[in-house]
């Protein structure tokens, strides 16, 4: 029986470090939802982002936004003569859309 | 200035629960890498899966495999008259491939 052969990973098989890195970002609790919200809604103030990602505490949301900014996925915009601060996806962040779309396709099929 | 308008999320905006559920699975540390390994390598014994996902402790790997089995993403195959146990993706699990592919496309571009 073929299934009983002692299968082996290819000796040089290893997971792509870039893939691991991407999942370490997307996989962190709330990050996927923050990105999805900014993709759907465009630039948002903290308070509106916080409403949308509504089970995430403000403390944790602040932390995640800083991390995503450090990764170049979002940008924190300030404006002269205004106290407005808006969070927005960079090009790098906006190009996560196909990943989000493929997640939706799968989720719609399998969690009907 | 348009950017200074007080943007609002649509009043009924909320994140799709299926999307949240999918990310709660894929986002959990190691799960993406376990799935990617089984997509690339086909059914594997625990020891070979453990080698591939090589920074994950065996204790945690056992836990993740149980969770992925409970989600219907992998199946644990046993065989009569054999001590062989193999882990394999279900159809539901195999259909995660487009998500994995879109992650690779993005990662290759942005972590060059």
gemmi code that builds the backbone of each chain (N, CA, C; Angstrom):
import gemmi

chains = {
    "A": [
        ("UNK", (0.833, -1.209, 0.000), (0.000, 0.000, 0.000), (0.865, 1.256, 0.000)),
        ("UNK", (0.601, 2.095, -0.943), (1.399, 3.309, -1.068), (1.405, 4.160, 0.200)),
        ("UNK", (0.233, 4.198, 0.844), (0.130, 5.065, 2.015), (1.031, 4.616, 3.148)),
        ("UNK", (1.448, 3.357, 3.084), (2.271, 2.860, 4.184), (3.765, 3.128, 3.981)),
        ("UNK", (4.111, 3.642, 2.827), (5.516, 4.026, 2.627), (5.882, 5.088, 3.662)),
        ("UNK", (7.104, 5.054, 4.091), (7.526, 6.086, 5.048), (7.832, 7.368, 4.273)),
        ("UNK", (6.788, 8.185, 4.157), (6.965, 9.433, 3.410), (8.001, 10.319, 4.097)),
        ("UNK", (8.683, 11.088, 3.313), (9.678, 12.013, 3.851), (9.471, 13.369, 3.223)),
        ("UNK", (9.697, 14.395, 4.009), (9.802, 15.704, 3.389), (11.079, 15.689, 2.547)),
        ("UNK", (11.063, 16.426, 1.454), (12.301, 16.593, 0.697), (13.372, 17.054, 1.682)),
        ("UNK", (14.607, 16.539, 1.551), (15.628, 16.846, 2.554), (15.852, 18.354, 2.712)),
        ("UNK", (15.670, 19.087, 1.617), (15.918, 20.530, 1.704), (14.621, 21.315, 1.910)),
        ("UNK", (13.543, 20.603, 2.269), (12.279, 21.303, 2.453), (12.331, 22.209, 3.672)),
        ("UNK", (11.974, 23.446, 3.478), (11.781, 24.310, 4.633), (10.764, 25.373, 4.247)),
        ("UNK", (10.089, 25.904, 5.229), (9.072, 26.912, 4.932), (9.741, 28.239, 4.616)),
        ("UNK", (9.233, 28.886, 3.596), (9.771, 30.163, 3.148), (9.716, 31.193, 4.289)),
        ("UNK", (10.853, 31.791, 4.633), (10.847, 32.757, 5.746), (9.927, 33.955, 5.499)),
        ("UNK", (9.755, 34.338, 4.227), (8.859, 35.458, 3.924), (7.409, 35.097, 4.237)),
        ("UNK", (7.086, 33.828, 3.987), (5.749, 33.338, 4.287), (5.511, 33.344, 5.798)),
        ("UNK", (6.505, 32.873, 6.523), (6.394, 32.869, 7.983), (6.216, 34.287, 8.512)),
        ("UNK", (6.984, 35.198, 7.932), (6.927, 36.601, 8.356), (5.523, 37.184, 8.103)),
        ("UNK", (4.974, 36.904, 6.918), (3.637, 37.417, 6.588), (2.601, 36.872, 7.560)),
        ("UNK", (2.697, 35.571, 7.847), (1.728, 35.003, 8.781), (1.928, 35.508, 10.194)),
        ("UNK", (3.162, 35.854, 10.530), (3.378, 36.388, 11.876), (2.688, 37.748, 12.024)),
        ("UNK", (2.516, 38.438, 10.901), (1.791, 39.723, 10.941), (0.286, 39.486, 10.865)),
        ("UNK", (-0.148, 38.817, 9.793), (-1.590, 38.614, 9.583), (-2.194, 37.738, 10.659)),
        ("UNK", (-1.343, 36.862, 11.203), (-1.852, 35.900, 12.156), (-2.038, 36.469, 13.551)),
        ("UNK", (-1.456, 37.609, 13.797), (-1.568, 38.176, 15.138), (-2.993, 38.673, 15.355)),
        ("UNK", (-3.541, 38.327, 16.486), (-4.946, 38.651, 16.779), (-5.231, 40.116, 16.497)),
        ("UNK", (-6.292, 40.386, 15.785), (-6.836, 41.696, 15.404), (-6.236, 42.272, 14.126)),
        ("UNK", (-5.029, 41.884, 13.762), (-4.403, 42.550, 12.605), (-5.200, 42.351, 11.322)),
        ("UNK", (-5.654, 41.127, 11.074), (-6.457, 40.876, 9.877), (-7.705, 41.744, 9.848)),
        ("UNK", (-8.314, 41.894, 10.998), (-9.561, 42.664, 11.069), (-9.309, 44.163, 10.938)),
        ("UNK", (-8.201, 44.625, 11.476), (-7.836, 46.042, 11.311), (-7.612, 46.340, 9.823)),
        ("UNK", (-6.863, 45.470, 9.163), (-6.547, 45.677, 7.742), (-7.826, 45.634, 6.901)),
        ("UNK", (-8.660, 44.645, 7.169), (-9.928, 44.509, 6.446), (-10.800, 45.765, 6.608)),
        ("UNK", (-10.844, 46.280, 7.802), (-11.640, 47.481, 8.058), (-11.116, 48.665, 7.253)),
        ("UNK", (-9.801, 48.854, 7.237), (-9.229, 49.976, 6.485), (-9.375, 49.773, 4.975)),
        ("UNK", (-9.340, 48.525, 4.517), (-9.593, 48.241, 3.092), (-11.022, 48.622, 2.716)),
        ("UNK", (-11.966, 48.284, 3.586), (-13.386, 48.528, 3.272), (-13.792, 49.974, 3.468)),
        ("UNK", (-13.222, 50.609, 4.473), (-13.734, 51.914, 4.905), (-12.833, 53.075, 4.522)),
        ("UNK", (-11.604, 52.796, 4.094), (-10.660, 53.884, 3.818), (-10.097, 54.445, 5.118)),
        ("UNK", (-9.398, 55.590, 5.031), (-8.745, 56.156, 6.218), (-9.746, 56.402, 7.342)),
        ("UNK", (-9.352, 56.096, 8.557), (-10.249, 56.238, 9.705), (-9.520, 56.855, 10.887)),
        ("UNK", (-10.271, 57.621, 11.657), (-9.790, 58.044, 12.967), (-9.761, 56.862, 13.907)),
        ("UNK", (-8.953, 57.015, 14.934), (-8.846, 55.940, 15.930), (-10.216, 55.529, 16.473)),
        ("UNK", (-11.026, 56.518, 16.828), (-12.311, 56.179, 17.480), (-13.227, 55.376, 16.553)),
        ("UNK", (-13.160, 55.662, 15.251), (-14.018, 54.924, 14.319), (-13.459, 53.539, 14.016)),
        ("UNK", (-12.132, 53.458, 13.956), (-11.499, 52.151, 13.795), (-11.816, 51.285, 15.021)),
        ("UNK", (-11.763, 51.894, 16.160), (-12.027, 51.190, 17.407), (-13.470, 50.660, 17.457)),
        ("UNK", (-14.413, 51.461, 16.932), (-15.806, 50.999, 16.875), (-15.954, 49.775, 15.970)),
        ("UNK", (-15.229, 49.806, 14.844), (-15.365, 48.723, 13.862), (-14.746, 47.421, 14.383)),
        ("UNK", (-13.600, 47.529, 15.024), (-12.912, 46.346, 15.567), (-13.334, 46.255, 17.031)),
        ("UNK", (-14.603, 45.973, 17.244), (-15.213, 46.350, 18.514), (-14.996, 45.416, 19.696)),
        ("UNK", (-14.326, 44.292, 19.488), (-13.996, 43.475, 20.658), (-12.550, 43.678, 21.102)),
        ("UNK", (-11.834, 44.525, 20.390), (-10.426, 44.776, 20.709), (-10.350, 45.998, 21.622)),
        ("UNK", (-9.661, 45.859, 22.740), (-9.540, 47.004, 23.653), (-8.721, 48.110, 23.001)),
        ("UNK", (-8.957, 49.351, 23.412), (-8.206, 50.469, 22.844), (-6.705, 50.325, 23.096)),
        ("UNK", (-6.370, 49.814, 24.254), (-4.948, 49.627, 24.573), (-4.276, 48.692, 23.568)),
        ("UNK", (-4.943, 47.579, 23.281), (-4.376, 46.613, 22.335), (-4.403, 47.188, 20.917)),
        ("UNK", (-5.464, 47.919, 20.587), (-5.557, 48.508, 19.249), (-4.405, 49.487, 18.986)),
        ("UNK", (-4.095, 50.294, 19.983), (-2.962, 51.225, 19.867), (-1.666, 50.461, 19.577)),
        ("UNK", (-1.477, 49.385, 20.312), (-0.278, 48.559, 20.158), (-0.192, 47.960, 18.740)),
        ("UNK", (-1.313, 47.419, 18.273), (-1.341, 46.802, 16.946), (-1.090, 47.841, 15.841)),
        ("UNK", (-1.666, 49.017, 16.012), (-1.487, 50.066, 15.001), (-0.016, 50.475, 14.918)),
        ("UNK", (0.637, 50.533, 16.060), (2.076, 50.862, 16.060), (2.890, 49.785, 15.342)),
        ("UNK", (2.521, 48.539, 15.594), (3.236, 47.433, 14.949), (3.013, 47.441, 13.436)),
        ("UNK", (1.766, 47.674, 13.025), (1.463, 47.683, 11.588), (2.132, 48.883, 10.910)),
        ("UNK", (2.257, 49.971, 11.639), (2.974, 51.133, 11.109), (4.464, 50.789, 10.947)),
        ("UNK", (5.023, 50.118, 11.932), (6.437, 49.721, 11.857), (6.688, 48.752, 10.701)),
        ("UNK", (5.682, 47.971, 10.347), (5.800, 47.030, 9.221), (5.548, 47.704, 7.877)),
        ("UNK", (5.206, 48.977, 7.905), (4.949, 49.699, 6.642), (3.609, 49.359, 6.015)),
        ("UNK", (2.692, 48.803, 6.818), (1.385, 48.392, 6.296), (0.351, 49.509, 6.443)),
        ("UNK", (0.457, 50.259, 7.516), (-0.416, 51.431, 7.661), (0.425, 52.675, 7.904)),
        ("UNK", (-0.179, 53.813, 7.697), (0.474, 55.079, 7.983), (-0.463, 55.891, 8.873)),
        ("UNK", (0.142, 56.609, 9.791), (-0.598, 57.460, 10.724), (-0.459, 58.880, 10.204)),
        ("UNK", (-1.540, 59.445, 9.720), (-1.495, 60.786, 9.135), (-1.894, 61.842, 10.149)),
        ("UNK", (-1.075, 62.871, 10.253), (-1.456, 64.048, 11.037), (-1.533, 65.226, 10.069)),
        ("UNK", (-2.224, 66.270, 10.478), (-2.463, 67.412, 9.590), (-2.113, 68.709, 10.311)),
        ("UNK", (-1.462, 69.645, 9.587), (-1.129, 70.918, 10.225), (-2.408, 71.643, 10.665)),
        ("UNK", (-2.323, 72.330, 11.742), (-3.457, 73.138, 12.245), (-4.705, 72.295, 12.499)),
        ("UNK", (-4.529, 71.057, 12.860), (-5.676, 70.197, 13.147), (-5.228, 69.118, 14.119)),
        ("UNK", (-6.148, 68.724, 14.967), (-5.785, 67.630, 15.878), (-6.152, 66.271, 15.270)),
        ("UNK", (-6.632, 66.313, 14.018), (-7.055, 65.063, 13.371), (-5.869, 64.106, 13.164)),
        ("UNK", (-6.082, 62.878, 13.526), (-5.132, 61.802, 13.221), (-5.911, 60.707, 12.516)),
        ("UNK", (-5.418, 60.307, 11.367), (-6.107, 59.248, 10.627), (-5.146, 58.107, 10.334)),
        ("UNK", (-5.687, 56.914, 10.373), (-4.922, 55.724, 10.021), (-5.348, 55.263, 8.638)),
        ("UNK", (-4.348, 54.911, 7.825), (-4.619, 54.599, 6.416), (-3.665, 53.484, 5.972)),
        ("UNK", (-4.119, 52.659, 5.057), (-3.221, 51.630, 4.516), (-2.213, 52.259, 3.562)),
        ("UNK", (-0.984, 51.793, 3.595), (0.003, 52.133, 2.564), (-0.291, 51.278, 1.328)),
        ("UNK", (0.492, 51.463, 0.264), (0.355, 50.585, -0.908), (0.618, 49.136, -0.509)),
        ("UNK", (1.643, 48.954, 0.281), (1.957, 47.594, 0.772), (0.754, 46.992, 1.504)),
        ("UNK", (0.104, 47.809, 2.313), (-1.061, 47.335, 3.049), (-2.259, 47.089, 2.148)),
        ("UNK", (-2.484, 48.013, 1.206), (-3.638, 47.886, 0.307), (-3.510, 46.632, -0.569)),
        ("UNK", (-2.266, 46.240, -0.857), (-2.068, 45.054, -1.704), (-2.294, 43.747, -0.949)),
        ("UNK", (-2.696, 43.845, 0.288), (-3.158, 42.651, 1.019), (-4.581, 42.260, 0.615)),
        ("UNK", (-5.234, 43.117, -0.183), (-6.634, 42.854, -0.554), (-6.874, 41.459, -1.150)),
        ("UNK", (-6.010, 40.976, -2.080), (-6.289, 39.633, -2.621), (-6.263, 38.537, -1.555)),
        ("UNK", (-5.439, 38.706, -0.547), (-5.418, 37.722, 0.541), (-6.757, 37.770, 1.278)),
        ("UNK", (-7.197, 38.971, 1.588), (-8.478, 39.136, 2.292), (-9.615, 38.547, 1.451)),
        ("UNK", (-9.570, 38.806, 0.122), (-10.625, 38.284, -0.757), (-10.645, 36.760, -0.780)),
        ("UNK", (-9.465, 36.153, -0.821), (-9.446, 34.687, -0.872), (-9.902, 34.107, 0.471)),
        ("UNK", (-9.658, 34.823, 1.540), (-10.174, 34.384, 2.850), (-11.710, 34.427, 2.841)),
        ("UNK", (-12.270, 35.498, 2.285), (-13.735, 35.600, 2.211), (-14.346, 34.478, 1.378)),
        ("UNK", (-13.730, 34.198, 0.226), (-14.250, 33.143, -0.651), (-14.310, 31.813, 0.098)),
        ("UNK", (-13.233, 31.489, 0.766), (-13.158, 30.231, 1.498), (-14.159, 30.211, 2.659)),
        ("UNK", (-14.187, 31.305, 3.406), (-15.056, 31.371, 4.585), (-16.532, 31.258, 4.185)),
        ("UNK", (-16.899, 31.921, 3.086), (-18.298, 31.867, 2.634), (-18.684, 30.452, 2.236)),
        ("UNK", (-17.738, 29.726, 1.649), (-18.050, 28.357, 1.244), (-18.140, 27.403, 2.437)),
        ("UNK", (-17.225, 27.547, 3.380), (-17.080, 26.504, 4.401), (-17.737, 26.810, 5.735)),
        ("UNK", (-18.121, 28.056, 5.933), (-18.897, 28.362, 7.145), (-20.280, 28.856, 6.757)),
        ("UNK", (-20.955, 28.072, 5.916), (-22.270, 28.498, 5.417), (-23.300, 28.402, 6.541)),
    ],
    "B": [
        ("UNK", (-10.698, 70.847, 3.130), (-9.930, 69.636, 2.794), (-10.762, 68.383, 3.075)),
        ("UNK", (-10.875, 67.581, 2.070), (-11.682, 66.369, 2.220), (-11.213, 65.484, 3.363)),
        ("UNK", (-9.913, 65.428, 3.525), (-9.383, 64.524, 4.555), (-9.784, 64.963, 5.952)),
        ("UNK", (-10.194, 66.212, 6.085), (-10.540, 66.687, 7.421), (-12.001, 66.423, 7.786)),
        ("UNK", (-12.754, 65.925, 6.838), (-14.124, 65.545, 7.172), (-14.099, 64.461, 8.252)),
        ("UNK", (-15.090, 64.483, 9.087), (-15.130, 63.445, 10.115), (-15.710, 62.168, 9.503)),
        ("UNK", (-14.827, 61.344, 9.004), (-15.291, 60.112, 8.358), (-16.007, 59.223, 9.376)),
        ("UNK", (-16.907, 58.464, 8.917), (-17.640, 57.531, 9.777), (-17.714, 56.183, 9.094)),
        ("UNK", (-17.626, 55.142, 9.883), (-17.980, 53.843, 9.334), (-19.478, 53.872, 9.058)),
        ("UNK", (-19.912, 53.158, 8.045), (-21.347, 52.997, 7.843), (-21.938, 52.517, 9.163)),
        ("UNK", (-23.112, 53.029, 9.547), (-23.653, 52.707, 10.874), (-23.816, 51.201, 11.088)),
        ("UNK", (-24.088, 50.494, 9.998), (-24.294, 49.053, 10.144), (-23.036, 48.249, 9.807)),
        ("UNK", (-21.900, 48.942, 9.709), (-20.681, 48.227, 9.363), (-20.263, 47.288, 10.486)),
        ("UNK", (-20.033, 46.053, 10.131), (-19.413, 45.154, 11.091), (-18.638, 44.111, 10.307)),
        ("UNK", (-17.635, 43.562, 10.930), (-16.822, 42.574, 10.235), (-17.570, 41.254, 10.157)),
        ("UNK", (-17.484, 40.623, 8.996), (-18.160, 39.353, 8.764), (-17.684, 38.293, 9.760)),
        ("UNK", (-18.601, 37.683, 10.500), (-18.190, 36.688, 11.504), (-17.435, 35.502, 10.902)),
        ("UNK", (-17.777, 35.142, 9.652), (-17.050, 34.029, 9.005), (-15.583, 34.394, 8.760)),
        ("UNK", (-15.393, 35.663, 8.422), (-14.032, 36.153, 8.199), (-13.245, 36.107, 9.509)),
        ("UNK", (-13.882, 36.557, 10.570), (-13.224, 36.535, 11.881), (-12.866, 35.100, 12.282)),
        ("UNK", (-13.803, 34.208, 11.999), (-13.589, 32.797, 12.337), (-12.391, 32.233, 11.559)),
        ("UNK", (-12.330, 32.535, 10.259), (-11.226, 32.034, 9.441), (-9.893, 32.565, 9.954)),
        ("UNK", (-9.879, 33.856, 10.291), (-8.625, 34.404, 10.795), (-8.272, 33.863, 12.169)),
        ("UNK", (-9.284, 33.512, 12.935), (-8.970, 32.948, 14.247), (-8.294, 31.582, 14.096)),
        ("UNK", (-8.556, 30.917, 12.972), (-7.881, 29.637, 12.711), (-6.511, 29.883, 12.073)),
        ("UNK", (-6.525, 30.584, 10.934), (-5.270, 30.786, 10.193), (-4.295, 31.643, 10.981)),
        ("UNK", (-4.868, 32.504, 11.833), (-4.028, 33.441, 12.543), (-3.341, 32.850, 13.758)),
        ("UNK", (-3.778, 31.698, 14.176), (-3.175, 31.111, 15.373), (-1.773, 30.616, 15.023)),
        ("UNK", (-0.856, 30.965, 15.870), (0.549, 30.642, 15.589), (0.720, 29.177, 15.194)),
        ("UNK", (1.432, 28.930, 14.119), (1.792, 27.618, 13.542), (0.753, 27.070, 12.586)),
        ("UNK", (-0.502, 27.457, 12.701), (-1.518, 26.818, 11.862), (-1.258, 27.040, 10.367)),
        ("UNK", (-0.923, 28.267, 9.997), (-0.641, 28.552, 8.585), (0.504, 27.693, 8.066)),
        ("UNK", (1.492, 27.519, 8.901), (2.672, 26.761, 8.470), (2.385, 25.260, 8.404)),
        ("UNK", (1.557, 24.784, 9.314), (1.159, 23.362, 9.274), (0.393, 23.095, 7.975)),
        ("UNK", (-0.554, 23.971, 7.660), (-1.378, 23.796, 6.457), (-0.515, 23.877, 5.203)),
        ("UNK", (0.352, 24.864, 5.154), (1.254, 25.025, 4.006), (2.121, 23.775, 3.806)),
        ("UNK", (2.606, 23.227, 4.893), (3.443, 22.025, 4.791), (2.651, 20.861, 4.218)),
        ("UNK", (1.435, 20.663, 4.697), (0.615, 19.546, 4.192), (0.181, 19.791, 2.740)),
        ("UNK", (-0.037, 21.053, 2.360), (-0.340, 21.366, 0.955), (0.842, 21.001, 0.060)),
        ("UNK", (2.040, 21.324, 0.518), (3.234, 21.094, -0.312), (3.683, 19.647, -0.323)),
        ("UNK", (3.515, 18.975, 0.793), (4.148, 17.674, 0.964), (3.171, 16.509, 0.937)),
        ("UNK", (1.878, 16.787, 1.002), (0.907, 15.696, 1.084), (0.876, 15.114, 2.491)),
        ("UNK", (0.197, 13.959, 2.657), (0.051, 13.370, 3.992), (1.409, 13.110, 4.641)),
        ("UNK", (1.495, 13.395, 5.916), (2.765, 13.227, 6.633), (2.536, 12.584, 7.993)),
        ("UNK", (3.535, 11.810, 8.412), (3.577, 11.356, 9.794), (3.895, 12.525, 10.705)),
        ("UNK", (3.547, 12.335, 11.959), (3.829, 13.386, 12.939), (5.304, 13.792, 12.922)),
        ("UNK", (6.185, 12.824, 12.928), (7.617, 13.153, 13.052), (8.108, 13.981, 11.865)),
        ("UNK", (7.554, 13.714, 10.684), (7.996, 14.469, 9.511), (7.365, 15.866, 9.462)),
        ("UNK", (6.126, 15.927, 9.914), (5.479, 17.234, 10.036), (6.237, 18.078, 11.066)),
        ("UNK", (6.619, 17.447, 12.143), (7.350, 18.125, 13.212), (8.702, 18.655, 12.718)),
        ("UNK", (9.359, 17.891, 11.853), (10.631, 18.353, 11.275), (10.429, 19.588, 10.411)),
        ("UNK", (9.336, 19.587, 9.656), (9.085, 20.693, 8.726), (8.718, 21.983, 9.469)),
        ("UNK", (7.887, 21.830, 10.489), (7.467, 23.004, 11.274), (8.415, 23.075, 12.471)),
        ("UNK", (9.659, 23.367, 12.189), (10.711, 22.969, 13.126), (10.963, 23.876, 14.334)),
        ("UNK", (10.267, 24.975, 14.420), (10.416, 25.760, 15.649), (9.240, 25.556, 16.598)),
        ("UNK", (8.314, 24.716, 16.190), (7.129, 24.453, 17.006), (7.397, 23.209, 17.857)),
        ("UNK", (7.188, 23.320, 19.159), (7.419, 22.157, 20.028), (6.415, 21.055, 19.704)),
        ("UNK", (6.791, 19.815, 19.972), (5.883, 18.694, 19.715), (4.586, 18.823, 20.511)),
        ("UNK", (4.699, 19.316, 21.734), (3.506, 19.486, 22.563), (2.501, 20.435, 21.903)),
        ("UNK", (3.020, 21.563, 21.412), (2.143, 22.539, 20.759), (1.636, 21.996, 19.421)),
        ("UNK", (2.485, 21.283, 18.713), (2.070, 20.723, 17.418), (0.901, 19.741, 17.590)),
        ("UNK", (0.985, 18.904, 18.611), (-0.109, 17.967, 18.916), (-1.413, 18.728, 19.159)),
        ("UNK", (-1.313, 19.786, 19.935), (-2.484, 20.609, 20.259), (-3.082, 21.239, 18.995)),
        ("UNK", (-2.232, 21.799, 18.148), (-2.709, 22.444, 16.925), (-3.361, 21.435, 15.975)),
        ("UNK", (-2.768, 20.245, 15.890), (-3.323, 19.225, 14.995), (-4.714, 18.814, 15.468)),
        ("UNK", (-4.882, 18.708, 16.768), (-6.210, 18.378, 17.310), (-7.224, 19.464, 16.974)),
        ("UNK", (-6.804, 20.711, 17.103), (-7.701, 21.830, 16.809), (-8.074, 21.860, 15.316)),
        ("UNK", (-7.076, 21.643, 14.469), (-7.337, 21.664, 13.021), (-8.216, 20.484, 12.613)),
        ("UNK", (-8.062, 19.376, 13.306), (-8.930, 18.219, 13.062), (-10.367, 18.562, 13.479)),
        ("UNK", (-10.508, 19.200, 14.633), (-11.843, 19.593, 15.113), (-12.513, 20.584, 14.154)),
        ("UNK", (-11.718, 21.383, 13.469), (-12.258, 22.349, 12.494), (-12.555, 21.703, 11.135)),
        ("UNK", (-12.200, 20.433, 10.995), (-12.437, 19.744, 9.720), (-11.435, 20.105, 8.640)),
        ("UNK", (-10.290, 20.643, 9.045), (-9.276, 21.067, 8.072), (-8.263, 19.967, 7.808)),
        ("UNK", (-7.955, 19.185, 8.820), (-7.093, 18.021, 8.596), (-7.788, 16.769, 9.115)),
        ("UNK", (-7.280, 15.644, 8.659), (-7.785, 14.365, 9.140), (-6.599, 13.526, 9.590)),
        ("UNK", (-6.829, 12.778, 10.641), (-5.774, 11.919, 11.206), (-6.115, 10.510, 10.747)),
        ("UNK", (-5.297, 9.971, 9.870), (-5.562, 8.644, 9.313), (-4.806, 7.560, 10.072)),
        ("UNK", (-5.540, 6.522, 10.456), (-4.876, 5.333, 11.000), (-5.177, 4.168, 10.058)),
        ("UNK", (-4.377, 3.122, 10.139), (-4.504, 2.006, 9.207), (-4.549, 0.697, 9.976)),
        ("UNK", (-5.441, -0.228, 9.545), (-5.509, -1.516, 10.240), (-4.169, -2.248, 10.135)),
        ("UNK", (-3.820, -2.970, 11.163), (-2.580, -3.754, 11.185), (-1.338, -2.902, 10.957)),
        ("UNK", (-1.373, -1.674, 11.378), (-0.189, -0.827, 11.225), (-0.227, 0.233, 12.318)),
        ("UNK", (0.937, 0.611, 12.777), (0.973, 1.688, 13.771), (1.074, 3.058, 13.092)),
        ("UNK", (1.047, 3.043, 11.751), (1.186, 4.311, 11.024), (0.015, 5.257, 11.304)),
        ("UNK", (0.354, 6.473, 11.602), (-0.636, 7.559, 11.703), (-0.178, 8.663, 10.765)),
        ("UNK", (-1.081, 9.082, 9.904), (-0.721, 10.161, 8.983), (-1.717, 11.305, 9.092)),
        ("UNK", (-1.211, 12.504, 8.972), (-2.052, 13.698, 8.960), (-2.179, 14.191, 7.530)),
        ("UNK", (-3.394, 14.552, 7.158), (-3.685, 14.897, 5.763), (-4.734, 16.007, 5.749)),
        ("UNK", (-4.672, 16.872, 4.736), (-5.707, 17.896, 4.594), (-7.000, 17.279, 4.085)),
        ("UNK", (-8.117, 17.754, 4.588), (-9.424, 17.420, 4.011), (-9.626, 18.303, 2.768)),
        ("UNK", (-10.755, 18.139, 2.086), (-11.065, 19.039, 0.967), (-11.154, 20.480, 1.464)),
        ("UNK", (-11.827, 20.647, 2.583), (-11.908, 21.988, 3.197), (-10.513, 22.572, 3.427)),
        ("UNK", (-9.615, 21.753, 3.917), (-8.242, 22.213, 4.169), (-7.483, 22.487, 2.880)),
        ("UNK", (-7.633, 21.585, 1.905), (-6.907, 21.740, 0.636), (-7.347, 23.009, -0.090)),
        ("UNK", (-8.596, 23.389, 0.118), (-9.102, 24.598, -0.554), (-8.601, 25.892, 0.085)),
        ("UNK", (-7.776, 25.765, 1.086), (-7.077, 26.947, 1.612), (-5.914, 27.361, 0.701)),
        ("UNK", (-5.596, 26.526, -0.299), (-4.440, 26.803, -1.168), (-4.436, 28.212, -1.781)),
        ("UNK", (-5.591, 28.715, -2.300), (-5.540, 30.068, -2.880), (-5.149, 31.144, -1.858)),
        ("UNK", (-5.540, 30.950, -0.616), (-5.136, 31.905, 0.423), (-3.620, 31.853, 0.591)),
        ("UNK", (-3.110, 30.637, 0.673), (-1.656, 30.465, 0.835), (-0.909, 31.073, -0.360)),
        ("UNK", (-1.466, 30.859, -1.561), (-0.809, 31.401, -2.761), (-0.794, 32.923, -2.760)),
        ("UNK", (-1.904, 33.520, -2.333), (-1.929, 34.985, -2.338), (-0.997, 35.549, -1.261)),
        ("UNK", (-0.824, 34.802, -0.185), (0.160, 35.212, 0.831), (1.576, 35.173, 0.238)),
        ("UNK", (1.876, 34.113, -0.510), (3.204, 34.024, -1.139), (3.460, 35.173, -2.115)),
        ("UNK", (2.447, 35.478, -2.933), (2.606, 36.549, -3.924), (2.946, 37.869, -3.231)),
        ("UNK", (2.200, 38.153, -2.198), (2.423, 39.408, -1.460), (3.789, 39.394, -0.765)),
        ("UNK", (4.095, 38.304, -0.121), (5.352, 38.206, 0.643), (6.557, 38.322, -0.278)),
        ("UNK", (6.468, 37.704, -1.449), (7.600, 37.765, -2.393), (7.818, 39.184, -2.882)),
        ("UNK", (6.723, 39.914, -3.035), (6.871, 41.293, -3.503), (7.410, 42.208, -2.409)),
        ("UNK", (6.919, 42.051, -1.199), (7.170, 43.076, -0.178), (8.272, 42.724, 0.809)),
        ("UNK", (8.706, 41.485, 0.818), (9.871, 41.156, 1.645), (11.002, 40.673, 0.759)),
        ("UNK", (11.331, 41.482, -0.261), (12.360, 41.077, -1.248), (13.741, 41.146, -0.605)),
    ],
}
model = gemmi.Model(1)
for chain_id, residues in chains.items():
    chain = gemmi.Chain(chain_id)
    for i, (resn, *xyz) in enumerate(residues, 1):
        res = gemmi.Residue()
        res.name, res.seqid = resn, gemmi.SeqId(i, " ")
        for name, pos in zip(("N", "CA", "C"), xyz):
            atom = gemmi.Atom()
            atom.name, atom.element = name, gemmi.Element(name[0])
            atom.pos, atom.b_iso = gemmi.Position(*pos), 0.0
            res.add_atom(atom)
        chain.add_residue(res)
    model.add_chain(chain)
structure = gemmi.Structure()
structure.add_model(model)
structure.setup_entities()
